């Protein structure tokens, strides 16, 4: 990496055209030849005078190089180290059968809720830095899909492999929160956050969502809850034994009251996402709310290069002195 340690000295280069301008205004015509009578003929003008311009070029080039030397050109390597403590984030994702509803669009294509969530969460993960992120999935049962890690590539890979119904047909929100809280409690951090995404009502499991919220509050774990899905009825693709693939509309039942209570008890917020755009906005908001501060340390090693322009300038000055006292010697 190249730089000037004292770049303000480069401003002196602006003096060179000013000097040339004033010199041009005040210059006088030099004696280009000496006319004397010798055998009745004039002495012819020397061809060397055609190259008289070399002297000012050497002079001002040397001056410019000296100014560059004062600016101290340097070459080296600069290393930037980012130090951050990060926070713990557990993504809790609903895999119940209701996540198969086709009420989302992604890049102009109709997709189910889980596919929309995958795309948005992937973007969310890519924006994080220094945080440990884990994943808990749930349906009728809840289990840890991925413990807390900073390996974001692995998180993205596991997320893309999630399948609807892999944890059962029902919705055990309380159990999922309980497992997420336990996972976060195992790893110390300055801040612990859970992002719960569901499209239904807790109708399975042993732990009630409100009880799980109390535990989270006691352990100072913040929970953001996201209710995903459109209002009213949502289309599902089903296989009819006679007619093949058929779209069936079913009522959407999101327990917003419980999700709001869970978020409120823990100091988080509740969001409702009815389409992909809103889901993106929600995760962008959470990303900003849970930003971590970073400390930047810069380590740099540079080698001074000022000797090169300085030595070159001295050589040019020496050459000018020699030429002005030999080949281009002026005789008054």
Buried (B, 14 or more C-beta within 10 A) or exposed (E): EEBBEEEEBBEBEEEBEEEEEEEEEEEEEEEEEEEEEEEEEEEEEEEEEEEBEBBEEBBBBBBBBBBBBBBBBBEEEEEEEEEEEBBBBBBBBBBBBBBBBBBBEBEEEEBBBBBBBBBBBBEBBEEBEBBBBBBBBBBBBBEBBBBBBEEBEEBBEBBEEBEBBBBBBBBBBBBBBBBBBBBBBEEEBEBBBBBBBBBBBBBBBEBBBBEBBBBBBEEEBBBBBBBBBBEEEBBBEEEEEEEEEEEEEEEBEBBEEBBBBBBBBBBBBBBBBBBBEBBBBBBBEBBEEBEBEEEEEEEEEBEEBBEEBBEBBBEBBEBBEEBBEEBBEEEE
